Amino acid sequence: MEELLYTVEEASKILKTNINYVYELLNYGIIPYLVLGRRKIRRQALEDFLIKYEGYDLSNPDDIKKIREDGVA
């Protein structure tokens, strides 16, 4: 059975990024979460995040940019 909730560490592995960056995304409200002892992220929230931000440069969560067709943000 696939997990319903992920820790920040697990989410960072799924997103193939570092833990601190996932905390940034959470703190900016880009990925919703809940607190059950520690922050937890629903599987559906990660899937929604990936769908919503496909085609965007999220290198700087404070300045999200759409990626142009030539691959430049």
mmJSON file of the N, C-alpha and C atoms, coordinates in Angstrom:
{"data_MODEL":{"atom_site":{
"group_PDB":["ATOM","ATOM","ATOM","ATOM","ATOM","ATOM","ATOM","ATOM","ATOM","ATOM","ATOM","ATOM","ATOM","ATOM","ATOM","ATOM","ATOM","ATOM","ATOM","ATOM","ATOM","ATOM","ATOM","ATOM","ATOM","ATOM","ATOM","ATOM","ATOM","ATOM","ATOM","ATOM","ATOM","ATOM","ATOM","ATOM","ATOM","ATOM","ATOM","ATOM","ATOM","ATOM","ATOM","ATOM","ATOM","ATOM","ATOM","ATOM","ATOM","ATOM","ATOM","ATOM","ATOM","ATOM","ATOM","ATOM","ATOM","ATOM","ATOM","ATOM","ATOM","ATOM","ATOM","ATOM","ATOM","ATOM","ATOM","ATOM","ATOM","ATOM","ATOM","ATOM","ATOM","ATOM","ATOM","ATOM","ATOM","ATOM","ATOM","ATOM","ATOM","ATOM","ATOM","ATOM","ATOM","ATOM","ATOM","ATOM","ATOM","ATOM","ATOM","ATOM","ATOM","ATOM","ATOM","ATOM","ATOM","ATOM","ATOM","ATOM","ATOM","ATOM","ATOM","ATOM","ATOM","ATOM","ATOM","ATOM","ATOM","ATOM","ATOM","ATOM","ATOM","ATOM","ATOM","ATOM","ATOM","ATOM","ATOM","ATOM","ATOM","ATOM","ATOM","ATOM","ATOM","ATOM","ATOM","ATOM","ATOM","ATOM","ATOM","ATOM","ATOM","ATOM","ATOM","ATOM","ATOM","ATOM","ATOM","ATOM","ATOM","ATOM","ATOM","ATOM","ATOM","ATOM","ATOM","ATOM","ATOM","ATOM","ATOM","ATOM","ATOM","ATOM","ATOM","ATOM","ATOM","ATOM","ATOM","ATOM","ATOM","ATOM","ATOM","ATOM","ATOM","ATOM","ATOM","ATOM","ATOM","ATOM","ATOM","ATOM","ATOM","ATOM","ATOM","ATOM","ATOM","ATOM","ATOM","ATOM","ATOM","ATOM","ATOM","ATOM","ATOM","ATOM","ATOM","ATOM","ATOM","ATOM","ATOM","ATOM","ATOM","ATOM","ATOM","ATOM","ATOM","ATOM","ATOM","ATOM","ATOM","ATOM","ATOM","ATOM","ATOM","ATOM","ATOM","ATOM","ATOM","ATOM","ATOM","ATOM","ATOM","ATOM","ATOM","ATOM","ATOM","ATOM","ATOM"],
"id":[1,2,3,4,5,6,7,8,9,10,11,12,13,14,15,16,17,18,19,20,21,22,23,24,25,26,27,28,29,30,31,32,33,34,35,36,37,38,39,40,41,42,43,44,45,46,47,48,49,50,51,52,53,54,55,56,57,58,59,60,61,62,63,64,65,66,67,68,69,70,71,72,73,74,75,76,77,78,79,80,81,82,83,84,85,86,87,88,89,90,91,92,93,94,95,96,97,98,99,100,101,102,103,104,105,106,107,108,109,110,111,112,113,114,115,116,117,118,119,120,121,122,123,124,125,126,127,128,129,130,131,132,133,134,135,136,137,138,139,140,141,142,143,144,145,146,147,148,149,150,151,152,153,154,155,156,157,158,159,160,161,162,163,164,165,166,167,168,169,170,171,172,173,174,175,176,177,178,179,180,181,182,183,184,185,186,187,188,189,190,191,192,193,194,195,196,197,198,199,200,201,202,203,204,205,206,207,208,209,210,211,212,213,214,215,216,217,218,219],
"type_symbol":["N","C","C","N","C","C","N","C","C","N","C","C","N","C","C","N","C","C","N","C","C","N","C","C","N","C","C","N","C","C","N","C","C","N","C","C","N","C","C","N","C","C","N","C","C","N","C","C","N","C","C","N","C","C","N","C","C","N","C","C","N","C","C","N","C","C","N","C","C","N","C","C","N","C","C","N","C","C","N","C","C","N","C","C","N","C","C","N","C","C","N","C","C","N","C","C","N","C","C","N","C","C","N","C","C","N","C","C","N","C","C","N","C","C","N","C","C","N","C","C","N","C","C","N","C","C","N","C","C","N","C","C","N","C","C","N","C","C","N","C","C","N","C","C","N","C","C","N","C","C","N","C","C","N","C","C","N","C","C","N","C","C","N","C","C","N","C","C","N","C","C","N","C","C","N","C","C","N","C","C","N","C","C","N","C","C","N","C","C","N","C","C","N","C","C","N","C","C","N","C","C","N","C","C","N","C","C","N","C","C","N","C","C","N","C","C","N","C","C"],
"label_atom_id":["N","CA","C","N","CA","C","N","CA","C","N","CA","C","N","CA","C","N","CA","C","N","CA","C","N","CA","C","N","CA","C","N","CA","C","N","CA","C","N","CA","C","N","CA","C","N","CA","C","N","CA","C","N","CA","C","N","CA","C","N","CA","C","N","CA","C","N","CA","C","N","CA","C","N","CA","C","N","CA","C","N","CA","C","N","CA","C","N","CA","C","N","CA","C","N","CA","C","N","CA","C","N","CA","C","N","CA","C","N","CA","C","N","CA","C","N","CA","C","N","CA","C","N","CA","C","N","CA","C","N","CA","C","N","CA","C","N","CA","C","N","CA","C","N","CA","C","N","CA","C","N","CA","C","N","CA","C","N","CA","C","N","CA","C","N","CA","C","N","CA","C","N","CA","C","N","CA","C","N","CA","C","N","CA","C","N","CA","C","N","CA","C","N","CA","C","N","CA","C","N","CA","C","N","CA","C","N","CA","C","N","CA","C","N","CA","C","N","CA","C","N","CA","C","N","CA","C","N","CA","C","N","CA","C","N","CA","C","N","CA","C","N","CA","C","N","CA","C","N","CA","C","N","CA","C"],
"label_alt_id":[null,null,null,null,null,null,null,null,null,null,null,null,null,null,null,null,null,null,null,null,null,null,null,null,null,null,null,null,null,null,null,null,null,null,null,null,null,null,null,null,null,null,null,null,null,null,null,null,null,null,null,null,null,null,null,null,null,null,null,null,null,null,null,null,null,null,null,null,null,null,null,null,null,null,null,null,null,null,null,null,null,null,null,null,null,null,null,null,null,null,null,null,null,null,null,null,null,null,null,null,null,null,null,null,null,null,null,null,null,null,null,null,null,null,null,null,null,null,null,null,null,null,null,null,null,null,null,null,null,null,null,null,null,null,null,null,null,null,null,null,null,null,null,null,null,null,null,null,null,null,null,null,null,null,null,null,null,null,null,null,null,null,null,null,null,null,null,null,null,null,null,null,null,null,null,null,null,null,null,null,null,null,null,null,null,null,null,null,null,null,null,null,null,null,null,null,null,null,null,null,null,null,null,null,null,null,null,null,null,null,null,null,null,null,null,null,null,null,null],
"label_comp_id":["MET","MET","MET","GLU","GLU","GLU","GLU","GLU","GLU","LEU","LEU","LEU","LEU","LEU","LEU","TYR","TYR","TYR","THR","THR","THR","VAL","VAL","VAL","GLU","GLU","GLU","GLU","GLU","GLU","ALA","ALA","ALA","SER","SER","SER","LYS","LYS","LYS","ILE","ILE","ILE","LEU","LEU","LEU","LYS","LYS","LYS","THR","THR","THR","ASN","ASN","ASN","ILE","ILE","ILE","ASN","ASN","ASN","TYR","TYR","TYR","VAL","VAL","VAL","TYR","TYR","TYR","GLU","GLU","GLU","LEU","LEU","LEU","LEU","LEU","LEU","ASN","ASN","ASN","TYR","TYR","TYR","GLY","GLY","GLY","ILE","ILE","ILE","ILE","ILE","ILE","PRO","PRO","PRO","TYR","TYR","TYR","LEU","LEU","LEU","VAL","VAL","VAL","LEU","LEU","LEU","GLY","GLY","GLY","ARG","ARG","ARG","ARG","ARG","ARG","LYS","LYS","LYS","ILE","ILE","ILE","ARG","ARG","ARG","ARG","ARG","ARG","GLN","GLN","GLN","ALA","ALA","ALA","LEU","LEU","LEU","GLU","GLU","GLU","ASP","ASP","ASP","PHE","PHE","PHE","LEU","LEU","LEU","ILE","ILE","ILE","LYS","LYS","LYS","TYR","TYR","TYR","GLU","GLU","GLU","GLY","GLY","GLY","TYR","TYR","TYR","ASP","ASP","ASP","LEU","LEU","LEU","SER","SER","SER","ASN","ASN","ASN","PRO","PRO","PRO","ASP","ASP","ASP","ASP","ASP","ASP","ILE","ILE","ILE","LYS","LYS","LYS","LYS","LYS","LYS","ILE","ILE","ILE","ARG","ARG","ARG","GLU","GLU","GLU","ASP","ASP","ASP","GLY","GLY","GLY","VAL","VAL","VAL","ALA","ALA","ALA"],
"label_asym_id":["A","A","A","A","A","A","A","A","A","A","A","A","A","A","A","A","A","A","A","A","A","A","A","A","A","A","A","A","A","A","A","A","A","A","A","A","A","A","A","A","A","A","A","A","A","A","A","A","A","A","A","A","A","A","A","A","A","A","A","A","A","A","A","A","A","A","A","A","A","A","A","A","A","A","A","A","A","A","A","A","A","A","A","A","A","A","A","A","A","A","A","A","A","A","A","A","A","A","A","A","A","A","A","A","A","A","A","A","A","A","A","A","A","A","A","A","A","A","A","A","A","A","A","A","A","A","A","A","A","A","A","A","A","A","A","A","A","A","A","A","A","A","A","A","A","A","A","A","A","A","A","A","A","A","A","A","A","A","A","A","A","A","A","A","A","A","A","A","A","A","A","A","A","A","A","A","A","A","A","A","A","A","A","A","A","A","A","A","A","A","A","A","A","A","A","A","A","A","A","A","A","A","A","A","A","A","A","A","A","A","A","A","A","A","A","A","A","A","A"],
"label_entity_id":["1","1","1","1","1","1","1","1","1","1","1","1","1","1","1","1","1","1","1","1","1","1","1","1","1","1","1","1","1","1","1","1","1","1","1","1","1","1","1","1","1","1","1","1","1","1","1","1","1","1","1","1","1","1","1","1","1","1","1","1","1","1","1","1","1","1","1","1","1","1","1","1","1","1","1","1","1","1","1","1","1","1","1","1","1","1","1","1","1","1","1","1","1","1","1","1","1","1","1","1","1","1","1","1","1","1","1","1","1","1","1","1","1","1","1","1","1","1","1","1","1","1","1","1","1","1","1","1","1","1","1","1","1","1","1","1","1","1","1","1","1","1","1","1","1","1","1","1","1","1","1","1","1","1","1","1","1","1","1","1","1","1","1","1","1","1","1","1","1","1","1","1","1","1","1","1","1","1","1","1","1","1","1","1","1","1","1","1","1","1","1","1","1","1","1","1","1","1","1","1","1","1","1","1","1","1","1","1","1","1","1","1","1","1","1","1","1","1","1"],
"label_seq_id":[1,1,1,2,2,2,3,3,3,4,4,4,5,5,5,6,6,6,7,7,7,8,8,8,9,9,9,10,10,10,11,11,11,12,12,12,13,13,13,14,14,14,15,15,15,16,16,16,17,17,17,18,18,18,19,19,19,20,20,20,21,21,21,22,22,22,23,23,23,24,24,24,25,25,25,26,26,26,27,27,27,28,28,28,29,29,29,30,30,30,31,31,31,32,32,32,33,33,33,34,34,34,35,35,35,36,36,36,37,37,37,38,38,38,39,39,39,40,40,40,41,41,41,42,42,42,43,43,43,44,44,44,45,45,45,46,46,46,47,47,47,48,48,48,49,49,49,50,50,50,51,51,51,52,52,52,53,53,53,54,54,54,55,55,55,56,56,56,57,57,57,58,58,58,59,59,59,60,60,60,61,61,61,62,62,62,63,63,63,64,64,64,65,65,65,66,66,66,67,67,67,68,68,68,69,69,69,70,70,70,71,71,71,72,72,72,73,73,73],
"pdbx_PDB_ins_code":[null,null,null,null,null,null,null,null,null,null,null,null,null,null,null,null,null,null,null,null,null,null,null,null,null,null,null,null,null,null,null,null,null,null,null,null,null,null,null,null,null,null,null,null,null,null,null,null,null,null,null,null,null,null,null,null,null,null,null,null,null,null,null,null,null,null,null,null,null,null,null,null,null,null,null,null,null,null,null,null,null,null,null,null,null,null,null,null,null,null,null,null,null,null,null,null,null,null,null,null,null,null,null,null,null,null,null,null,null,null,null,null,null,null,null,null,null,null,null,null,null,null,null,null,null,null,null,null,null,null,null,null,null,null,null,null,null,null,null,null,null,null,null,null,null,null,null,null,null,null,null,null,null,null,null,null,null,null,null,null,null,null,null,null,null,null,null,null,null,null,null,null,null,null,null,null,null,null,null,null,null,null,null,null,null,null,null,null,null,null,null,null,null,null,null,null,null,null,null,null,null,null,null,null,null,null,null,null,null,null,null,null,null,null,null,null,null,null,null],
"Cartn_x":[0.84,0.0,0.883,0.536,1.291,0.999,2.024,1.877,0.902,0.167,-0.76,-0.078,0.797,1.512,3.01,3.717,5.178,5.79,6.928,7.705,8.402,8.988,9.728,10.889,11.558,12.679,12.21,11.102,10.572,10.147,9.505,9.083,10.287,11.375,12.578,13.148,13.059,13.534,12.626,11.329,10.382,10.607,10.821,11.025,12.463,13.327,14.741,15.397,15.17,15.751,16.154,16.713,17.168,16.068,16.25,15.259,14.986,16.036,15.851,14.974,15.109,14.281,12.817,12.547,11.16,10.596,11.386,10.922,10.596,11.389,11.114,9.766,9.528,8.259,7.082,7.263,6.211,6.007,7.104,7.021,6.402,6.601,6.001,4.553,4.083,2.714,2.512,3.603,3.517,3.041,3.483,3.001,2.299,1.015,0.318,0.788,0.67,1.084,0.23,0.369,-0.246,0.811,0.531,1.491,0.889,1.558,1.239,2.544,2.9,4.219,5.233,5.412,6.262,5.431,5.971,5.239,5.081,3.877,3.57,2.911,3.198,2.678,1.881,0.652,-0.172,0.352,0.226,0.622,-0.084,-1.377,-2.15,-1.622,-1.14,-0.585,0.671,1.502,2.69,2.307,1.333,0.889,0.301,-0.514,-1.101,-0.019,0.977,2.102,2.82,3.106,3.817,2.997,1.71,0.845,0.747,0.502,0.309,1.549,2.732,3.952,4.788,4.225,4.943,5.106,6.328,6.59,7.016,7.278,7.707,9.087,9.817,11.11,10.866,11.073,10.869,12.195,13.267,14.577,14.523,13.725,13.541,12.044,11.594,10.159,9.546,10.389,9.909,9.688,10.151,10.063,9.877,8.693,8.395,8.154,8.819,8.723,8.296,7.493,7.109,8.311,8.571,9.664,9.177,9.928,9.559,9.81,9.27,9.44,10.892,11.747,13.166,13.939,13.185,13.79,14.326,14.117,14.611,13.457,13.749,12.718,12.518],
"Cartn_y":[-1.188,0.0,1.248,2.196,3.436,4.307,5.011,5.87,7.012,7.413,8.533,9.831,9.722,10.882,10.678,11.77,11.724,12.736,12.38,13.34,14.281,15.347,16.274,15.542,14.691,13.928,13.024,12.327,11.451,12.267,13.411,14.273,14.784,15.094,15.579,14.505,13.255,12.161,11.989,12.102,11.982,13.1,14.321,15.484,15.608,14.745,14.744,16.106,16.6,17.875,17.746,18.809,18.692,19.071,18.652,18.855,20.341,21.16,22.59,23.238,22.802,23.362,22.982,21.764,21.357,22.222,22.484,23.372,24.757,25.248,26.537,26.512,25.463,25.341,25.299,24.633,24.575,25.947,26.606,27.901,28.97,28.891,29.833,29.471,28.328,27.908,27.304,26.952,26.38,24.932,24.226,22.864,22.876,22.505,22.45,21.257,21.403,20.329,20.374,19.351,19.324,18.909,19.137,18.785,17.675,16.556,15.421,15.035,15.777,15.618,16.438,16.09,16.838,17.143,17.95,18.279,17.033,16.876,15.765,16.341,15.724,16.167,15.019,15.316,14.277,13.948,12.71,12.274,13.119,13.366,14.148,15.582,16.152,17.506,17.55,16.507,16.443,16.293,15.451,15.262,16.563,17.244,18.517,19.562,19.613,20.54,20.3,19.05,18.717,19.084,18.867,19.218,20.732,21.424,22.879,23.619,23.171,23.912,23.312,22.368,21.857,23.009,23.195,24.281,25.576,25.51,26.684,26.464,27.549,27.531,27.916,26.972,27.211,27.314,27.654,27.774,28.741,29.803,30.788,30.846,30.213,30.179,31.565,32.57,33.937,34.606,33.971,34.538,33.407,32.811,31.69,32.234,31.61,32.076,30.946,31.292,30.317,30.119,28.875,28.554,28.768,29.544,29.81,28.571,28.575,27.434,27.168,28.212,28.008,27.508,27.207,26.626,27.63,28.912,29.95,30.429,30.658,31.158,32.641],
"Cartn_z":[0.0,0.0,0.0,-0.838,-0.928,0.295,0.754,1.922,1.648,2.674,2.575,3.018,4.022,4.557,4.44,4.154,4.071,5.024,5.588,6.362,5.378,5.897,5.039,4.369,5.11,4.545,3.407,3.611,2.563,1.336,1.578,0.466,-0.309,0.393,-0.293,-1.218,-0.799,-1.649,-2.871,-2.668,-3.774,-4.783,-4.28,-5.149,-5.639,-5.135,-5.526,-5.276,-4.06,-3.632,-2.174,-1.612,-0.227,0.768,1.991,3.046,3.276,3.295,3.55,2.49,1.248,0.179,0.381,0.817,1.088,2.213,3.262,4.33,3.775,2.828,2.194,1.485,0.713,-0.002,0.973,2.098,3.115,3.75,4.111,4.779,3.898,2.591,1.643,1.321,1.815,1.559,0.181,-0.478,-1.821,-1.764,-0.734,-0.491,0.866,0.911,2.194,3.031,4.338,5.249,6.506,7.329,8.644,9.644,10.91,11.946,12.799,12.779,13.65,14.324,15.36,15.966,15.19,13.908,12.972,11.734,10.857,9.634,8.766,8.239,7.34,6.084,4.956,3.677,3.068,2.682,2.053,0.659,0.266,-1.069,-2.13,-1.937,-2.899,-2.998,-1.885,-1.911,-2.785,-2.699,-3.55,-5.022,-5.303,-6.677,-7.233,-6.431,-6.862,-7.116,-6.244,-6.398,-7.717,-8.036,-9.269,-10.505,-10.452,-11.577,-11.727,-10.624,-10.663,-11.148,-10.726,-11.016,-12.148,-12.875,-14.047,-15.043,-15.529,-16.46,-15.776,-14.476,-13.723,-13.121,-12.949,-12.269,-10.824,-9.93,-8.507,-7.76,-8.466,-7.831,-6.661,-6.817,-5.762,-5.46,-4.363,-4.058,-3.872,-3.667,-3.5,-4.864,-5.945,-7.286,-8.301,-8.317,-9.207,-10.611,-11.591,-12.971,-13.891,-14.883,-15.905,-16.83,-17.187,-18.091,-19.513,-20.281,-21.666,-22.514,-23.716,-24.619,-24.955,-24.876,-25.162,-23.945,-22.857,-21.67,-20.665,-20.908,-20.005,-19.143,-17.863,-16.945,-17.115],
"occupancy":[1.0,1.0,1.0,1.0,1.0,1.0,1.0,1.0,1.0,1.0,1.0,1.0,1.0,1.0,1.0,1.0,1.0,1.0,1.0,1.0,1.0,1.0,1.0,1.0,1.0,1.0,1.0,1.0,1.0,1.0,1.0,1.0,1.0,1.0,1.0,1.0,1.0,1.0,1.0,1.0,1.0,1.0,1.0,1.0,1.0,1.0,1.0,1.0,1.0,1.0,1.0,1.0,1.0,1.0,1.0,1.0,1.0,1.0,1.0,1.0,1.0,1.0,1.0,1.0,1.0,1.0,1.0,1.0,1.0,1.0,1.0,1.0,1.0,1.0,1.0,1.0,1.0,1.0,1.0,1.0,1.0,1.0,1.0,1.0,1.0,1.0,1.0,1.0,1.0,1.0,1.0,1.0,1.0,1.0,1.0,1.0,1.0,1.0,1.0,1.0,1.0,1.0,1.0,1.0,1.0,1.0,1.0,1.0,1.0,1.0,1.0,1.0,1.0,1.0,1.0,1.0,1.0,1.0,1.0,1.0,1.0,1.0,1.0,1.0,1.0,1.0,1.0,1.0,1.0,1.0,1.0,1.0,1.0,1.0,1.0,1.0,1.0,1.0,1.0,1.0,1.0,1.0,1.0,1.0,1.0,1.0,1.0,1.0,1.0,1.0,1.0,1.0,1.0,1.0,1.0,1.0,1.0,1.0,1.0,1.0,1.0,1.0,1.0,1.0,1.0,1.0,1.0,1.0,1.0,1.0,1.0,1.0,1.0,1.0,1.0,1.0,1.0,1.0,1.0,1.0,1.0,1.0,1.0,1.0,1.0,1.0,1.0,1.0,1.0,1.0,1.0,1.0,1.0,1.0,1.0,1.0,1.0,1.0,1.0,1.0,1.0,1.0,1.0,1.0,1.0,1.0,1.0,1.0,1.0,1.0,1.0,1.0,1.0,1.0,1.0,1.0,1.0,1.0,1.0],
"B_iso_or_equiv":[0.0,0.0,0.0,0.0,0.0,0.0,0.0,0.0,0.0,0.0,0.0,0.0,0.0,0.0,0.0,0.0,0.0,0.0,0.0,0.0,0.0,0.0,0.0,0.0,0.0,0.0,0.0,0.0,0.0,0.0,0.0,0.0,0.0,0.0,0.0,0.0,0.0,0.0,0.0,0.0,0.0,0.0,0.0,0.0,0.0,0.0,0.0,0.0,0.0,0.0,0.0,0.0,0.0,0.0,0.0,0.0,0.0,0.0,0.0,0.0,0.0,0.0,0.0,0.0,0.0,0.0,0.0,0.0,0.0,0.0,0.0,0.0,0.0,0.0,0.0,0.0,0.0,0.0,0.0,0.0,0.0,0.0,0.0,0.0,0.0,0.0,0.0,0.0,0.0,0.0,0.0,0.0,0.0,0.0,0.0,0.0,0.0,0.0,0.0,0.0,0.0,0.0,0.0,0.0,0.0,0.0,0.0,0.0,0.0,0.0,0.0,0.0,0.0,0.0,0.0,0.0,0.0,0.0,0.0,0.0,0.0,0.0,0.0,0.0,0.0,0.0,0.0,0.0,0.0,0.0,0.0,0.0,0.0,0.0,0.0,0.0,0.0,0.0,0.0,0.0,0.0,0.0,0.0,0.0,0.0,0.0,0.0,0.0,0.0,0.0,0.0,0.0,0.0,0.0,0.0,0.0,0.0,0.0,0.0,0.0,0.0,0.0,0.0,0.0,0.0,0.0,0.0,0.0,0.0,0.0,0.0,0.0,0.0,0.0,0.0,0.0,0.0,0.0,0.0,0.0,0.0,0.0,0.0,0.0,0.0,0.0,0.0,0.0,0.0,0.0,0.0,0.0,0.0,0.0,0.0,0.0,0.0,0.0,0.0,0.0,0.0,0.0,0.0,0.0,0.0,0.0,0.0,0.0,0.0,0.0,0.0,0.0,0.0,0.0,0.0,0.0,0.0,0.0,0.0],
"pdbx_formal_charge":[null,null,null,null,null,null,null,null,null,null,null,null,null,null,null,null,null,null,null,null,null,null,null,null,null,null,null,null,null,null,null,null,null,null,null,null,null,null,null,null,null,null,null,null,null,null,null,null,null,null,null,null,null,null,null,null,null,null,null,null,null,null,null,null,null,null,null,null,null,null,null,null,null,null,null,null,null,null,null,null,null,null,null,null,null,null,null,null,null,null,null,null,null,null,null,null,null,null,null,null,null,null,null,null,null,null,null,null,null,null,null,null,null,null,null,null,null,null,null,null,null,null,null,null,null,null,null,null,null,null,null,null,null,null,null,null,null,null,null,null,null,null,null,null,null,null,null,null,null,null,null,null,null,null,null,null,null,null,null,null,null,null,null,null,null,null,null,null,null,null,null,null,null,null,null,null,null,null,null,null,null,null,null,null,null,null,null,null,null,null,null,null,null,null,null,null,null,null,null,null,null,null,null,null,null,null,null,null,null,null,null,null,null,null,null,null,null,null,null],
"auth_seq_id":[1,1,1,2,2,2,3,3,3,4,4,4,5,5,5,6,6,6,7,7,7,8,8,8,9,9,9,10,10,10,11,11,11,12,12,12,13,13,13,14,14,14,15,15,15,16,16,16,17,17,17,18,18,18,19,19,19,20,20,20,21,21,21,22,22,22,23,23,23,24,24,24,25,25,25,26,26,26,27,27,27,28,28,28,29,29,29,30,30,30,31,31,31,32,32,32,33,33,33,34,34,34,35,35,35,36,36,36,37,37,37,38,38,38,39,39,39,40,40,40,41,41,41,42,42,42,43,43,43,44,44,44,45,45,45,46,46,46,47,47,47,48,48,48,49,49,49,50,50,50,51,51,51,52,52,52,53,53,53,54,54,54,55,55,55,56,56,56,57,57,57,58,58,58,59,59,59,60,60,60,61,61,61,62,62,62,63,63,63,64,64,64,65,65,65,66,66,66,67,67,67,68,68,68,69,69,69,70,70,70,71,71,71,72,72,72,73,73,73],
"auth_comp_id":["MET","MET","MET","GLU","GLU","GLU","GLU","GLU","GLU","LEU","LEU","LEU","LEU","LEU","LEU","TYR","TYR","TYR","THR","THR","THR","VAL","VAL","VAL","GLU","GLU","GLU","GLU","GLU","GLU","ALA","ALA","ALA","SER","SER","SER","LYS","LYS","LYS","ILE","ILE","ILE","LEU","LEU","LEU","LYS","LYS","LYS","THR","THR","THR","ASN","ASN","ASN","ILE","ILE","ILE","ASN","ASN","ASN","TYR","TYR","TYR","VAL","VAL","VAL","TYR","TYR","TYR","GLU","GLU","GLU","LEU","LEU","LEU","LEU","LEU","LEU","ASN","ASN","ASN","TYR","TYR","TYR","GLY","GLY","GLY","ILE","ILE","ILE","ILE","ILE","ILE","PRO","PRO","PRO","TYR","TYR","TYR","LEU","LEU","LEU","VAL","VAL","VAL","LEU","LEU","LEU","GLY","GLY","GLY","ARG","ARG","ARG","ARG","ARG","ARG","LYS","LYS","LYS","ILE","ILE","ILE","ARG","ARG","ARG","ARG","ARG","ARG","GLN","GLN","GLN","ALA","ALA","ALA","LEU","LEU","LEU","GLU","GLU","GLU","ASP","ASP","ASP","PHE","PHE","PHE","LEU","LEU","LEU","ILE","ILE","ILE","LYS","LYS","LYS","TYR","TYR","TYR","GLU","GLU","GLU","GLY","GLY","GLY","TYR","TYR","TYR","ASP","ASP","ASP","LEU","LEU","LEU","SER","SER","SER","ASN","ASN","ASN","PRO","PRO","PRO","ASP","ASP","ASP","ASP","ASP","ASP","ILE","ILE","ILE","LYS","LYS","LYS","LYS","LYS","LYS","ILE","ILE","ILE","ARG","ARG","ARG","GLU","GLU","GLU","ASP","ASP","ASP","GLY","GLY","GLY","VAL","VAL","VAL","ALA","ALA","ALA"],
"auth_asym_id":["A","A","A","A","A","A","A","A","A","A","A","A","A","A","A","A","A","A","A","A","A","A","A","A","A","A","A","A","A","A","A","A","A","A","A","A","A","A","A","A","A","A","A","A","A","A","A","A","A","A","A","A","A","A","A","A","A","A","A","A","A","A","A","A","A","A","A","A","A","A","A","A","A","A","A","A","A","A","A","A","A","A","A","A","A","A","A","A","A","A","A","A","A","A","A","A","A","A","A","A","A","A","A","A","A","A","A","A","A","A","A","A","A","A","A","A","A","A","A","A","A","A","A","A","A","A","A","A","A","A","A","A","A","A","A","A","A","A","A","A","A","A","A","A","A","A","A","A","A","A","A","A","A","A","A","A","A","A","A","A","A","A","A","A","A","A","A","A","A","A","A","A","A","A","A","A","A","A","A","A","A","A","A","A","A","A","A","A","A","A","A","A","A","A","A","A","A","A","A","A","A","A","A","A","A","A","A","A","A","A","A","A","A","A","A","A","A","A","A"],
"auth_atom_id":["N","CA","C","N","CA","C","N","CA","C","N","CA","C","N","CA","C","N","CA","C","N","CA","C","N","CA","C","N","CA","C","N","CA","C","N","CA","C","N","CA","C","N","CA","C","N","CA","C","N","CA","C","N","CA","C","N","CA","C","N","CA","C","N","CA","C","N","CA","C","N","CA","C","N","CA","C","N","CA","C","N","CA","C","N","CA","C","N","CA","C","N","CA","C","N","CA","C","N","CA","C","N","CA","C","N","CA","C","N","CA","C","N","CA","C","N","CA","C","N","CA","C","N","CA","C","N","CA","C","N","CA","C","N","CA","C","N","CA","C","N","CA","C","N","CA","C","N","CA","C","N","CA","C","N","CA","C","N","CA","C","N","CA","C","N","CA","C","N","CA","C","N","CA","C","N","CA","C","N","CA","C","N","CA","C","N","CA","C","N","CA","C","N","CA","C","N","CA","C","N","CA","C","N","CA","C","N","CA","C","N","CA","C","N","CA","C","N","CA","C","N","CA","C","N","CA","C","N","CA","C","N","CA","C","N","CA","C","N","CA","C","N","CA","C","N","CA","C","N","CA","C","N","CA","C"],
"pdbx_PDB_model_num":[1,1,1,1,1,1,1,1,1,1,1,1,1,1,1,1,1,1,1,1,1,1,1,1,1,1,1,1,1,1,1,1,1,1,1,1,1,1,1,1,1,1,1,1,1,1,1,1,1,1,1,1,1,1,1,1,1,1,1,1,1,1,1,1,1,1,1,1,1,1,1,1,1,1,1,1,1,1,1,1,1,1,1,1,1,1,1,1,1,1,1,1,1,1,1,1,1,1,1,1,1,1,1,1,1,1,1,1,1,1,1,1,1,1,1,1,1,1,1,1,1,1,1,1,1,1,1,1,1,1,1,1,1,1,1,1,1,1,1,1,1,1,1,1,1,1,1,1,1,1,1,1,1,1,1,1,1,1,1,1,1,1,1,1,1,1,1,1,1,1,1,1,1,1,1,1,1,1,1,1,1,1,1,1,1,1,1,1,1,1,1,1,1,1,1,1,1,1,1,1,1,1,1,1,1,1,1,1,1,1,1,1,1,1,1,1,1,1,1]
}}}
